Amino acid sequence: MNILTIATIGFLILESANVITLYFFPGSKYANGVGVFKAWEKSKSDPEIHNFIKYLVNWVAGTKLIFILLLIVILYTTDDQNLVLVGIAMVISIASFFWRLFPLIRKMDKDNQIDPQNYSAVLGWMILAFIIIFLIAILLSNG
């Protein structure tokens, strides 16, 4: 098992925890549950909005589940050469967070809409760490 496989398995474990949280404990403030958003609790006062938000949360969980299962199949069936391409795809897909999601969560954090405060920074650093881990694993796999 090479380092790129190990990095991918680590990512799969974290994403699986997030899917479980989103499906079964969406209001949690752990494992990237939506409980960190103050709007989650506020939405409960308006059933129409809360149902819409729950729909979107479950949509995200379902999309992540598809991604996880496809990644497991790829890990099981691919060779080392294709695994490098998987690693590159992982870097690009994870980095997309910084295009739209990070600016939005950072704004919400600055506007006191996130609890705990500075959650956006922690999340940003965590995602950046995964990008760096995948880049290092790609380089070491090609070494």
C-alpha positions, -999 to +999 in steps of 0.1 A: +000+000+000+016+033-011+014+067+005-012+079-019-035+051-010-030+058+027-038+095+022-069+086+002-081+062+030-076+090+056-097+113+035-123+086+030-125+081+068-130+119+074-156+122+046-175+091+059-177+107+094-191+138+077-217+118+058-228+100+090-231+134+107-250+150+079-275+121+076-280+113+113-268+143+133-271+173+110-273+198+138-239+186+153-210+210+156-186+181+151-175+164+119-185+194+098-222+192+108-243+222+100-249+230+137-220+255+134-243+277+113-265+298+136-291+298+107-296+260+113-314+267+146-331+299+133-345+279+103-364+256+127-388+285+134-399+284+097-407+248+087-406+256+049-371+270+052-360+243+075-372+215+052-354+232+023-322+234+044-326+197+054-331+188+018-298+206+008-279+190+037-291+155+026-282+164-010-247+172+001-245+140+021-258+119-008-232+136-032-204+129-007-216+093-004-214+088-042-179+103-042-168+080-013-181+049-029-166+057-063-133+065-046-134+031-029-140+013-062-112+033-078-088+024-050-097-012-052-093-015-090-066+010-101-029+006-105-002+030-091+000+050-123-037+058-124-036+064-086-015+094-093-042+108-116-067+101-088-045+121-064-044+150-089-082+149-092-085+149-054-063+180-052-084+198-078-117+188-063-107+196-027-092+229-038-125+240-053-136+247-017-115+279-018-134+292-049-169+296-036-174+280-002-145+295+018-152+331+009-188+325+019-181+308+052-154+334+060-180+362+055-205+344+077-179+339+103-170+377+102-207+385+104-210+364+136-232+337+119-209+308+129-204+292+163-177+287+173-161+318+160-131+314+136-145+281+124-139+292+089-102+295+095-100+261+112-119+245+083-097+264+057-065+251+073-079+216+076-088+215+039-054+231+029-037+204+050-054+177+029-044+194-003-008+195+009-010+159+021-022+148-014+004+169-032+032+153-010+018+119-016+017+125-053+053+136-053+064+107-032+045+083-054+063+096-085+097+097-068 
